[in-house]
Amino acid sequence: LSNSNADYTYIANDNANSSNPLPSKPKIAIMSSFVPNGDTNPPPRLEDKYFEHLVNKACYSYIWGYDFIFNTTYGFDETYPKWHWLDFGTWHRVPHLESRIRDYDWILYTDTDFIIKDIMRPLEAF
């Protein structure tokens, strides 16, 4: 992971390319995103303290065979109306989820500041 202003989507693990998939296990992804508000120039960087949270989710995903998706791309294309509330970064999680929802049985969307405290307990246990 790097903390740059470039837009990218990072997918760790990528179960779709696994050479030994477990057919009985649901395909699960943990997703987070960081998209700055559209009216901020220059756009802010993700604060360093949140990198530990991203590593926490990436490690948890790796332990349990989930995909971890971290998305910093602008979610709306030019076909969306230019409503003022779409300039806020939190709204971009909707198209981020829409773009991947067909690829997974479950997607857990987490805010950037969310951490998983009990990493030895899989999501299927809940």
ChimeraX commands (.cxc) that place a marker at each C-alpha (Angstrom):
marker #1 position 0.00,0.00,0.00 radius 0.5
marker #1 position 1.23,3.47,-0.69 radius 0.5
marker #1 position -0.13,6.78,0.43 radius 0.5
marker #1 position -0.24,8.70,-2.82 radius 0.5
marker #1 position -2.84,10.87,-4.46 radius 0.5
marker #1 position -3.14,8.45,-7.39 radius 0.5
marker #1 position -6.46,6.70,-7.88 radius 0.5
marker #1 position -6.28,2.94,-7.55 radius 0.5
marker #1 position -8.08,-0.11,-6.36 radius 0.5
marker #1 position -6.03,-2.58,-4.36 radius 0.5
marker #1 position -7.22,-6.17,-4.04 radius 0.5
marker #1 position -5.26,-8.45,-1.73 radius 0.5
marker #1 position -5.57,-12.24,-1.94 radius 0.5
marker #1 position -8.01,-12.37,-4.92 radius 0.5
marker #1 position -9.81,-15.65,-4.25 radius 0.5
marker #1 position -10.88,-15.78,-7.90 radius 0.5
marker #1 position -7.34,-16.74,-8.88 radius 0.5
marker #1 position -6.82,-19.24,-6.09 radius 0.5
marker #1 position -5.50,-22.62,-7.23 radius 0.5
marker #1 position -7.30,-24.42,-4.39 radius 0.5
marker #1 position -10.74,-22.85,-3.90 radius 0.5
marker #1 position -13.00,-24.27,-1.20 radius 0.5
marker #1 position -16.41,-24.72,-2.86 radius 0.5
marker #1 position -18.35,-24.85,0.42 radius 0.5
marker #1 position -16.93,-21.56,1.69 radius 0.5
marker #1 position -18.70,-18.36,0.63 radius 0.5
marker #1 position -16.64,-15.88,-1.35 radius 0.5
marker #1 position -16.13,-12.92,0.98 radius 0.5
marker #1 position -14.51,-9.52,0.56 radius 0.5
marker #1 position -13.72,-6.81,3.06 radius 0.5
marker #1 position -13.87,-3.39,1.44 radius 0.5
marker #1 position -12.74,0.06,2.52 radius 0.5
marker #1 position -12.30,3.23,0.55 radius 0.5
marker #1 position -10.89,6.69,0.84 radius 0.5
marker #1 position -12.16,9.35,-1.54 radius 0.5
marker #1 position -11.60,12.96,-0.49 radius 0.5
marker #1 position -14.41,15.47,-0.79 radius 0.5
marker #1 position -14.63,16.88,-4.30 radius 0.5
marker #1 position -14.32,20.49,-3.16 radius 0.5
marker #1 position -10.91,20.04,-1.50 radius 0.5
marker #1 position -7.91,21.24,-3.46 radius 0.5
marker #1 position -5.37,19.81,-3.20 radius 0.5
marker #1 position -7.03,16.60,-2.03 radius 0.5
marker #1 position -5.98,15.44,1.43 radius 0.5
marker #1 position -3.90,12.36,1.99 radius 0.5
marker #1 position -5.02,9.46,4.11 radius 0.5
marker #1 position -3.65,10.07,7.58 radius 0.5
marker #1 position -0.77,7.79,8.59 radius 0.5
marker #1 position -2.64,6.49,11.64 radius 0.5
marker #1 position -5.13,4.75,9.32 radius 0.5
marker #1 position -2.48,2.62,7.63 radius 0.5
marker #1 position -2.40,0.36,10.69 radius 0.5
marker #1 position -6.15,-0.10,10.26 radius 0.5
marker #1 position -5.72,-1.03,6.59 radius 0.5
marker #1 position -2.96,-3.49,7.44 radius 0.5
marker #1 position -5.20,-4.99,10.15 radius 0.5
marker #1 position -7.98,-5.64,7.62 radius 0.5
marker #1 position -5.57,-6.91,4.96 radius 0.5
marker #1 position -3.97,-9.36,7.42 radius 0.5
marker #1 position -7.36,-10.55,8.67 radius 0.5
marker #1 position -8.46,-11.09,5.08 radius 0.5
marker #1 position -5.30,-13.04,4.33 radius 0.5
marker #1 position -5.68,-15.27,7.42 radius 0.5
marker #1 position -9.26,-16.24,6.48 radius 0.5
marker #1 position -8.92,-16.33,2.68 radius 0.5
marker #1 position -11.02,-13.23,2.01 radius 0.5
marker #1 position -10.30,-10.56,-0.55 radius 0.5
marker #1 position -9.40,-7.14,0.81 radius 0.5
marker #1 position -10.39,-4.27,-1.46 radius 0.5
marker #1 position -9.16,-0.75,-0.80 radius 0.5
marker #1 position -10.54,1.73,-3.30 radius 0.5
marker #1 position -9.53,5.36,-3.81 radius 0.5
marker #1 position -11.18,5.91,-7.16 radius 0.5
marker #1 position -13.86,8.47,-7.79 radius 0.5
marker #1 position -17.00,6.33,-7.84 radius 0.5
marker #1 position -19.32,8.35,-10.05 radius 0.5
marker #1 position -18.95,8.77,-13.77 radius 0.5
marker #1 position -20.23,11.65,-15.91 radius 0.5
marker #1 position -23.68,10.03,-16.26 radius 0.5
marker #1 position -24.55,10.78,-12.62 radius 0.5
marker #1 position -26.35,14.03,-11.85 radius 0.5
marker #1 position -24.15,16.74,-10.36 radius 0.5
marker #1 position -25.92,16.79,-7.00 radius 0.5
marker #1 position -23.89,18.66,-4.38 radius 0.5
marker #1 position -23.98,15.83,-1.83 radius 0.5
marker #1 position -22.18,13.51,-4.25 radius 0.5
marker #1 position -19.06,15.65,-3.76 radius 0.5
marker #1 position -18.62,14.13,-0.30 radius 0.5
marker #1 position -16.31,11.12,-0.33 radius 0.5
marker #1 position -18.60,8.94,1.77 radius 0.5
marker #1 position -21.10,8.64,-1.10 radius 0.5
marker #1 position -18.53,6.90,-3.28 radius 0.5
marker #1 position -18.87,3.67,-1.31 radius 0.5
marker #1 position -22.21,3.06,-3.08 radius 0.5
marker #1 position -20.76,2.68,-6.61 radius 0.5
marker #1 position -17.70,0.92,-5.17 radius 0.5
marker #1 position -19.99,-1.73,-3.67 radius 0.5
marker #1 position -22.16,-1.87,-6.79 radius 0.5
marker #1 position -19.11,-2.55,-8.95 radius 0.5
marker #1 position -18.10,-5.65,-6.95 radius 0.5
marker #1 position -21.32,-7.00,-5.43 radius 0.5
marker #1 position -21.87,-9.63,-8.14 radius 0.5
marker #1 position -18.40,-11.08,-7.53 radius 0.5
marker #1 position -19.00,-12.07,-3.90 radius 0.5
marker #1 position -21.45,-13.85,-1.65 radius 0.5
marker #1 position -20.72,-11.33,1.12 radius 0.5
marker #1 position -19.03,-7.94,1.22 radius 0.5
marker #1 position -18.25,-6.33,4.55 radius 0.5
marker #1 position -17.82,-2.62,3.97 radius 0.5
marker #1 position -15.72,-0.98,6.67 radius 0.5
marker #1 position -14.82,2.63,7.27 radius 0.5
marker #1 position -11.13,3.44,7.11 radius 0.5
marker #1 position -10.92,3.83,10.90 radius 0.5
marker #1 position -12.52,0.41,11.56 radius 0.5
marker #1 position -10.31,-2.35,12.98 radius 0.5
marker #1 position -10.92,-6.02,13.62 radius 0.5
marker #1 position -10.04,-6.82,17.23 radius 0.5
marker #1 position -10.56,-10.61,17.25 radius 0.5
marker #1 position -8.64,-11.65,14.14 radius 0.5
marker #1 position -8.86,-15.34,15.06 radius 0.5
marker #1 position -12.63,-15.40,14.55 radius 0.5
marker #1 position -13.88,-15.65,10.94 radius 0.5
marker #1 position -16.82,-13.62,9.67 radius 0.5
marker #1 position -18.77,-16.83,9.14 radius 0.5
marker #1 position -18.85,-17.27,12.93 radius 0.5
marker #1 position -21.21,-14.29,13.30 radius 0.5
marker link #1:1,2 radius 0.2
marker link #1:2,3 radius 0.2
marker link #1:3,4 radius 0.2
marker link #1:4,5 radius 0.2
marker link #1:5,6 radius 0.2
marker link #1:6,7 radius 0.2
marker link #1:7,8 radius 0.2
marker link #1:8,9 radius 0.2
marker link #1:9,10 radius 0.2
marker link #1:10,11 radius 0.2
marker link #1:11,12 radius 0.2
marker link #1:12,13 radius 0.2
marker link #1:13,14 radius 0.2
marker link #1:14,15 radius 0.2
marker link #1:15,16 radius 0.2
marker link #1:16,17 radius 0.2
marker link #1:17,18 radius 0.2
marker link #1:18,19 radius 0.2
marker link #1:19,20 radius 0.2
marker link #1:20,21 radius 0.2
marker link #1:21,22 radius 0.2
marker link #1:22,23 radius 0.2
marker link #1:23,24 radius 0.2
marker link #1:24,25 radius 0.2
marker link #1:25,26 radius 0.2
marker link #1:26,27 radius 0.2
marker link #1:27,28 radius 0.2
marker link #1:28,29 radius 0.2
marker link #1:29,30 radius 0.2
marker link #1:30,31 radius 0.2
marker link #1:31,32 radius 0.2
marker link #1:32,33 radius 0.2
marker link #1:33,34 radius 0.2
marker link #1:34,35 radius 0.2
marker link #1:35,36 radius 0.2
marker link #1:36,37 radius 0.2
marker link #1:37,38 radius 0.2
marker link #1:38,39 radius 0.2
marker link #1:39,40 radius 0.2
marker link #1:40,41 radius 0.2
marker link #1:41,42 radius 0.2
marker link #1:42,43 radius 0.2
marker link #1:43,44 radius 0.2
marker link #1:44,45 radius 0.2
marker link #1:45,46 radius 0.2
marker link #1:46,47 radius 0.2
marker link #1:47,48 radius 0.2
marker link #1:48,49 radius 0.2
marker link #1:49,50 radius 0.2
marker link #1:50,51 radius 0.2
marker link #1:51,52 radius 0.2
marker link #1:52,53 radius 0.2
marker link #1:53,54 radius 0.2
marker link #1:54,55 radius 0.2
marker link #1:55,56 radius 0.2
marker link #1:56,57 radius 0.2
marker link #1:57,58 radius 0.2
marker link #1:58,59 radius 0.2
marker link #1:59,60 radius 0.2
marker link #1:60,61 radius 0.2
marker link #1:61,62 radius 0.2
marker link #1:62,63 radius 0.2
marker link #1:63,64 radius 0.2
marker link #1:64,65 radius 0.2
marker link #1:65,66 radius 0.2
marker link #1:66,67 radius 0.2
marker link #1:67,68 radius 0.2
marker link #1:68,69 radius 0.2
marker link #1:69,70 radius 0.2
marker link #1:70,71 radius 0.2
marker link #1:71,72 radius 0.2
marker link #1:72,73 radius 0.2
marker link #1:73,74 radius 0.2
marker link #1:74,75 radius 0.2
marker link #1:75,76 radius 0.2
marker link #1:76,77 radius 0.2
marker link #1:77,78 radius 0.2
marker link #1:78,79 radius 0.2
marker link #1:79,80 radius 0.2
marker link #1:80,81 radius 0.2
marker link #1:81,82 radius 0.2
marker link #1:82,83 radius 0.2
marker link #1:83,84 radius 0.2
marker link #1:84,85 radius 0.2
marker link #1:85,86 radius 0.2
marker link #1:86,87 radius 0.2
marker link #1:87,88 radius 0.2
marker link #1:88,89 radius 0.2
marker link #1:89,90 radius 0.2
marker link #1:90,91 radius 0.2
marker link #1:91,92 radius 0.2
marker link #1:92,93 radius 0.2
marker link #1:93,94 radius 0.2
marker link #1:94,95 radius 0.2
marker link #1:95,96 radius 0.2
marker link #1:96,97 radius 0.2
marker link #1:97,98 radius 0.2
marker link #1:98,99 radius 0.2
marker link #1:99,100 radius 0.2
marker link #1:100,101 radius 0.2
marker link #1:101,102 radius 0.2
marker link #1:102,103 radius 0.2
marker link #1:103,104 radius 0.2
marker link #1:104,105 radius 0.2
marker link #1:105,106 radius 0.2
marker link #1:106,107 radius 0.2
marker link #1:107,108 radius 0.2
marker link #1:108,109 radius 0.2
marker link #1:109,110 radius 0.2
marker link #1:110,111 radius 0.2
marker link #1:111,112 radius 0.2
marker link #1:112,113 radius 0.2
marker link #1:113,114 radius 0.2
marker link #1:114,115 radius 0.2
marker link #1:115,116 radius 0.2
marker link #1:116,117 radius 0.2
marker link #1:117,118 radius 0.2
marker link #1:118,119 radius 0.2
marker link #1:119,120 radius 0.2
marker link #1:120,121 radius 0.2
marker link #1:121,122 radius 0.2
marker link #1:122,123 radius 0.2
marker link #1:123,124 radius 0.2
marker link #1:124,125 radius 0.2
marker link #1:125,126 radius 0.2
view
